[in-house]
Amino acid sequence: AIARLPVTAIKQASPLLDALAKASIKQIHKFNDRDVSNTAWAFAKTGHQSPQLFDAISAARIKLIASFSPQALANTAWSFARAGHSAPALFDEIAVAALANADKLKPQEISNTAWAFASAGHPAPALFDALAISAISMISSSSSTSANVRGDAFRPEEIAGMAWAYGKAGRAAPALFDALAPVMQRYAARGLIRPRELAATAWAYATAGHPAPDLLDALAATALSPACPMNTFKPQELANTVWAYATAQHASQPALFTAAAAVVHAQIGRFKPQEVTSTAWAFATIRQPADDLFRDIAAYAVAHASEYSPSELSQTAWAFATANQATPQLFDALATASVCCLDEFEPYELSVLAWSFAVADVFPPKRLSAGFVNALGARTWATENHLGQLHQFHLWTTEYTPDESVVHELPDELITKCRDTFARRLVIQSAMHAQVAAAIVELGSWAGTHLGTSPSDVVTHQGISPEAPGVLLDTQGTFSETLETPMGASDILTHTSSTPPGALAAQPGVPGTSRVRSEVLLERTGYKIDLVVEWRGVTIGVEVDGPFHYIDRAPDGSTNLKRRQVRALDGLRLCSVPYWEWNQVVRCPKARAAYLTQLLDREASAAPSG
């Protein structure tokens, strides 16, 4: 009865709960399975700390677990997990007993048992598999009933709890997730899902990496409806929801993110740093433009940076750098807060933070403490991505004069390792890349035949030479052979380039002639340029930029960093072919020739880079 009282009443009943716990410990050997599970449930539900009682339950009844009813097994496991009381031996016995009774468990018992083992972090793969089989069987039996009388076996909270459990435990269960999705969609269509259930379900599917676009659309529609409006979500529920959609790369629901941004604006004072950080990460990851949201989160982070964990500092910096929303005030606060906990950063968190400082470029590198740079040099780095981030950070320090750069450099050995790793990155080319390359190669005939240029303007083509810097493109094949669907929501991956590109070495160009090289490695920075063209005697880099390079048609932080460092350090003229501009001309030979000619002419006549 006490467990069902309001929180304030439960707090007032604390002395009574202490007395009940002591009395229960003395009589625990007389308790049957229902007494044990009900007592544990009540104390877990109230949140009243009674570790001695839970120890006594575990010690006295562990040998009798096999005789517990399915409901008692589920409730006992749930209670220990809810109370956060570690009892690995007890959970081992519950797993054996529950596995033997998996086909007798009711929907709520299946959900509670899975939730308990996942929440407690207790591995039980055989049990999870058996629970999944039982759940699928129940759902299948329910679905086969006449539509007029059918009642889904699992309620929304049970579906959400079960999905969350499998996501949390990292136990793959694709058949289960496939079975749960349409049931949850039906509940969503009827407006029967609460914010907690919506957030847990979305989080589970994203965490499990299980595609369910129809389910995510249904959940989004629910969150945008009066039945479950986003302003009724708790901060953690909202953060988990947008995190899930971003992780699943489900970008077809911008209205969901717009609504979330409005809630954050109105209620940000209720958010914890972790919730604010997850929200910023989600918006940056899904490429959702939200200037007002980032301003709100920046103000919050500046005020609360000292409360942020290393992970939160790193993720916040990454989100703002990626979304091009960095401000000196925010990054100054992040730099100051990071100095106080450098020893607590995981290596990847440090590399992300360093990369973010380079992308943001809101203050000279000398602003960073010697301790920060020393911490980078002292860590062990193994992954290609992190070494690449450190390389870009080091390049940033060389963009400045010595009196504005870092006081201490990274160790020479680490600098070399980072640069070599960065330069060896595997290149993934898109269909658009092949289209633009072929179109530039074809410019010769179009320039002379259709654009009225003189013979000296006609492009000449050369074959592939192993000694040539980069990969030279020849005239074999026609443009039509490279033409596929124009760029839309994402690049169409066609092949990977493993050819070791040579370093760019500008050679004297003959006015009006061109050489086109693909995936050219720049010696100074180690960046690879999609295409390098010698155009009217000028060497020009051409970047073929698909949707992932942009946020609302503005270059993202990573793209801006590359362009800035290539121009400043390699001194290369650089132009971009954005996917939406290419889509407008790709199917018209004359239009694409005119477009590329104008693009290259404009860059050739511009002031030199650097």
N, C-alpha and C positions, 0 to 999 in steps of 0.2 A: 504493500500500500504506500509506503514512504517513497518508493521509487517513482511513483506516478504523480507525486506532488510537484508544485512549481519549484524552481531552483532556490528561491529565497527560503522556502519552507524546508527544503532538504538541508540547507546550511544550518538552519535553526535546530534541526533534528540530529545534528552531528553527535552529541553525547549519547543519544539513544542508539544510534548506529554503532558507536564504539561498544556499547554494552551488548548489543545483539551479536556483534562479531565475537566477543569474548565467550558469550554463551554458546554460540554455534561451534566454536573450536572445541569446547568441552564435550559437546554432544555429537561431533561429526561422525563418529564411528557408528552411530545409530541411524544416520540419514540414509534414505533410499535414493535411487537415481533422480527422482523428481525433486526431492528435498535439496539435493546437492545442486542441481542445475538451477532451480528457482532461487536459491540463496545466492549463488554466484551471479546470476543474472541481475538480481536486485542491487547488489553492491556495485556491480559494473555500471548499471544504469544510473545510479545516483552519483557516480564519480567519487564516492567516498573512499579514500585510501585505506585499504585493509590488507596489507601484504601478508600478515600472519595468518589471516583466514584463508587466503588463496593457497598459501603454503600447506596449510593443514588439509585443505580439500585435496590437493594434489597428492600429498603423502598418504592419506588415509584411503582414498578411493581409486587410486591408479590401478590396483590389481582387480578392481571390480568393473572397470570400464566396459569390458566385453559384455556385461549383463545390462548395460544401459539401453534404454529405448532409443530409437533414431532421434526423437525430439530432444531427449536429454543429452545425447551426444552433441547435437548441433548447438544447443543452448550453452552447454558447458564450454565448448570450444569458443563460441562467440564471446562469452563472458570474460574468459581469460584474455582474449585478444583485445576486447574493448577496455579492460582494466590495465592493459599494457603489462601484464604480469607474465614473466618468462617461466615456462614450464615445459621444456623440450621433451622430457620423458613422458609426461602426460599426453602431449600432442602426438607422440609416436603411437601410444596406445589408442588414442582416439582415431588416428588415421587407419589403423588396422581394423578397428571395430566398424568405423564408418564405411570402409571399403567393402566389408562383408555385408553391409546393409544398404549399399548404394541404391539398389533397385527398390528399396522400401521408403526412401526419404521423400518427403513432400517437397513442393517447390521452394517454400520458405526455408526448409531445412537444408536443401541443396545450396541455396544462395548463402545462407548464414555460415554453413560449414566452409564453403569456398572462401568467403570473405574473411573468416577467422584465420585460416591457414595463411592466406596472403598477407593479412594485416600483421600477423605475428612473425612473418618472414620464415615460416617453418616449411621446408621442402617436403612435398608429398606428391610427386608426379603421378604415381599410380592412382592415388585418390582423385586428383584433378581429372585424370582421363576418365575414370569411372563416373564421376559426377557429371561430366560433359555428356557421356553416353546416356545417362538417365534423363538429363534435361532435354536432350534432343528427342528422345523417345516420347516424353510427355508432350512436347510441343507438336510433334508429328501426330500424336493421337488426338490432340485438341484440334489441330487444323483439319483433320479428316472428318470431323463432326460436321453435320449440316450447318451451313452458314447462318441459318435462322436461329439456331440454338447454341451455336458455338460460344464458349467462354474460354479465352486464352488461359492456359494453365498457370503462367507466371504473371504476376502483377508488375507494374512498372518499376517499383522499388526493388523487386527481386531480380528483374532483368539487369537493372543498373548495378546492383551489388555483385551479381555474378560476373558480369562483363568486367567490372572494375577489378574483381579478384584475379581473373585470368591475366588482365593487363599488368596488374601489380606484381603478380608472381612470375610473369614472363613465360607462362606456359602456353605454348601455341595450341589453339583450338579452333582452326578455321571452320570446321563443320558447325561447331557451337555458335560461333559468331554469325555464320550465315543463317542459322535457324533463329537466332534472337532478333536479327535486324527487322524482318517484316512484322514481327509481333510488336516491336517498339514503334514501328511506323504507324501501325493501326492505332496504338494508344495516342500517338502524337496527333493523328488526324482527328481524334475525338477530343483533343484538348485535355487529356488526363495525365499529363506529365508535369511534374514539379521541377523547379530549377535544379535542385540537388540531383535528381535523377537524370535530367538532361545533361548536366555538366559531367557527371560520372560516366554516362554512356559514351558521350563524345570523346572524353579523355581516354576511355578504355580502348575504343576502336583505333584512335590515333596512336596510342602507345603500343598496341599490338601490331600496328602497321597493316591492319586489315581493311581493304578498300570497301567502303559502303556509301557511295555517293548519294543514293536515294535516301538512306537513313539520315545522313548529314543534312540533306536538303529539308527533310521533314522536321528535324530537330530545329533547324534555323527558322523555318516557318512558324514553329511553335513559340520560339523565343521572341518573334516579332509580332505575336498575336496577343490579344487581351488575356488569353488563357494562362500565359506564362511570360509576362513582359520582363524585359531585361532589368528594369529598375527594381524588380523584386529579388534579383539575384544577390546573394552574399558576395563580397569581394573575391573570396576564393573560388566560388562557383563561376563568376564572370571570367576571372583570370584563366581557370582551367578550360573554359569553353573556347575562348579565343586562341589559347595555346593549342588546343586540339585541332581546330580548323586550320591553323597555320602549319602545324606539324604534318597534317594530312594533305597539305597543299590544296585544300578545297577552297578555291578562290572565287567560286561562283556566287558567293553570298556577301557582297560588299555591304549590303544594308545591315547585316548582323554586326559588322565591325563599326559601322557608323553609329548604330544604337549603343554599342558597348562604349564607344568614345564619349558619347553624351552622358552615360552613367558615370564614367570615371570623372568627367568634369564636375558633375554635381556631387559626387560622393567620395572624392579622392582622400579626404580626411579619414575615412574609415578603413583605408587600405593599409596593409603591411608592406614593407619593402619587397618581400618575395612576390607578392601579388602584383605590385606595380611593375616590378622587373619582368615578370612573365608576360604582362600585357604589352609592355614596350617591345619585348622580343617578338611577340606574335605579330604585331603590326609591321615591324621591320621585315620579318620573314615572309609574310604574305604579300609584301609590297603594297600595302594599303596606305594611300596618302592620308595624313592626319596631323596637320600642323598644330592645331589647337591641342590635341591630345599630347603631343610631344612637349608642347610648352607647359602643360599642366604637370606632366611627369618630371620635366626638368626642374621646375620650381620645387616639387616634392623632394627630388633627389638632392638638390643643393641643400635643402633644410635638414635632410635625414641621412646624408651620406655616411656620417660617423656610425650609423646603426646598421649599415649594409655589410653583409658577409662578403668575402672575396668573390664568391660566385656571382653575387648580385652586382658588385662593382663591375666585374668583367662583362656580364651580360648587358648591363645598362650601357656601358661604353660601346659595346658592339652594336646594339640596336640604334643608338643615336648616330654613330659613325656610318652605319650602313644606310640609314634613312636620310643622311645629309641634314641632320637636325642638331649637330653639335654646336655648343656655345662655349665661349671661354669660361663663363661662370660655372657651368656644369662640369667641364673637364678639369678645371682647377680643383673643384670639390672632390672629384673622383681621384685625382692625383694625390691630393692631401690625405684622403681617407686610406688609400692603398698603402702609403708609407708606413702606417701604423700596424699593418698586418701582413707584411711581405712574406714572412715565414709560413703563413697559413694558406697561401695560394697554391693550388695545384699547378703543375707546369703549363697545362693548356690554358688555364685561366690567365696566367701571366702573359702568354704569347698573344692571346686575344686582346688583352688590355694594351699591350705594346702596339699591336697592329692598329687598334682603334685610335691611339694617340697619333699615329702616322697618318691615318685617313683624315681625322678631324683637322689636324694642322692648325689649331687655334692658338697655339703658343709655340715658341722655339723649343727645341729639345732640351736646352739647358734648364728649363723649368722643372724637369724631372730630377729627382734626387739621385745621387751617386749610388745609393742603396738599391734603387729600382733597377738600374742597369747592372749592378753587381749581382743582383738576384737572378736576372736573366742569364748572366754568364755562368752562374753556379749550378743551374739546374741541368738535368739530363734530358736531352731532346732526341726523340726518335722518329716521330711521325713526320711525314712529308709536309702536311698542312701547317704544323706548328713551326717547322724550320722555315717554311716559306714566309710565314707571318713575321718571323724574326728578321728575315732578309729584307722585307719591305720596311720594317722598323729601322734597320741599319741604313737603308737607302735614304730614309727620311732625315736621319742625322747628318747625312752628307749633302742634303739640299741646302744646308745652312753654313754660314761661315764658321770657322773654328770658335770664335768667341760667343757664338749663339748656339753651338751644338752641345752635346753631352760632355760632362767633365771627364768621364771615363768611357772608353770604347768597349764594345764587346771583345772577348778574346779573339785574336787573329784566326785561330784554328776553327772557332765556332763561326766566324764570319765566312770563311771559305766553305765550310760544310753547308751553311745555309744557302749560299749563292749557288753552289753546285747542285744541291737538291732542288732548288727553285727552278734552275735552268733545265733540269731533266723531267719536269712535269709532263705527264702524258696529255697530249692535246686531243680534245674531242671536237671534231668539225661537224658543222650542221649543213643541211641542204642549202641554206641561204649562203653559207660560205662558198660552196661550190658554184652556186649561181652567179654570185658577184665576181668570183675569180674568172669564170668563163666569159662573163660579159665584158670584163676589162680586156681580156685577151682578144675578144672580138671587136674591140673599139677600132682597131686598125681599119677594117673594111668599112665599118660604119662611118668613121671619121672622114675617109676619103670619098665614099660614095654618096652618103646622105647628108653630111653636115657641111659640105662645100669647103672643106679645108684644102690646103695645098698638099702636094705629095710629101712634103717634108714633115707633115703632121701625122702621117699614117703610122700606126703601130707596127713594129716588126716583132716577130716571135722567135724565140730560141728554144732549143731542146733542153732536156734535163742533163746537167753535168754534175758528176759526183763531187767535183772540186768547187762548184759554185756555192756562194753563200746562200743558204736557204734552198728551197726546191723550186726550180724554174718550171713554169707552166708552158706546155707546147700547144700546138694548134690541132692536135688530133681530137676528133669528136666535135660536136656542135653544141651550142648553148641549149638547144632543146633537149639534149640528153641529160642535162643537169636540172631541168625545170621540174619541180614537184610542187606540191601545194604551197602557196605563199605562207609566210610566217603568220602565226596566229597566237594562241595562248602559250606556246612553247616551241623551242627549237626542235627540228626533226633531226635526230642524230643519225648520221649516215655511216661514218667510219671513224676510226681513230688513226692518228698519224704517229707512227713510231720511227719515222725517218729522222735521224739526227740532223736537225737544221744547222747550217753553218752560221757563224757570226756575221752580222751585217757589215759589209765593207763597201762603202759607197764608191762606185767607179765612175770615171768621167762619162757623162751621158751625152749622146748625140742629140742636139735639139730636135724635138719632134718625134723622137723614137722612144720606145718603152720596153722595159723588161719587167715581168711580173713574177714575183717570188712568193711562195706560200709558207706560212709558219716560220718566219725568220727570227732567229735568236739574236737579240741585241747584246753585244759584248759587255757593255758597261753595266747594265742593270740586270741582265738575265731574263728580261721579259721576252715573250714571243709575240710577234705582230702577225695578225692574220694574213695580210698581204702587204708587200712592199713593191712600189711601182716607181720606175724612173720615168718621170713625165715631164716633157719639155725641158730636159736637163736638170730636173730637180728630183731628189729622192723623197718619196712620200709614203708614209705608212697608212694603210687603210684598215680600220677595224670594222668587222662585220658584227653588228650588235643586235642580238635577239632580245626578246622581252625581259629575260632575267637580268639584263644590264640596266634596267630602268625601273623607276617608281613614278608612275603617272607621267611617263615620257621625259622624266628628268633623270640623268645618269645617277646610279646609286653610288655609294661611297667607294666600293671596290673599283668600279669603272673610273671614277674620278681620280682615284689614287694612281692607277696605271697611267692614265693620260698625263697627269701632272708630272710623274716621275720620268716618263719617257721623254717628254718635251724638255724638262729641266736638266736631266742628267745625260740622256743620249743625244739631245739636240736634234731629234728627228721631227720633221713636220708630220702632223698626224691629223687624219680626218676620219669621220665615222659614217657608216651607212646604217641608219636606224631602220629597224624592221618595218615600221609603218610607212616610211617613205619608199622603201623597196617594194612593198606590197602594191603601191600605186603604179609602179612602172615595170614590174617584173615581166609581164606578159606582152609588153609592146616593145619590140626591138628598138625602134627609133626613140621612144621615150626613155628607155633605160640607158641608151647610148648618150642621149642629151643630158640626162641626169648625172651620169658618172663623169662626163666631160666637164660639166659645170663644177662638180664637186672637186675634181682634181685641179682644174684651172684656178679655182678660188684659193686652194691651199698653196699651189705653186706660186701664186702672186702675193701671198701674205708675207708678213715679216717673219724672218727665221725664228725657229723655236729656241727656247733656252733663256 
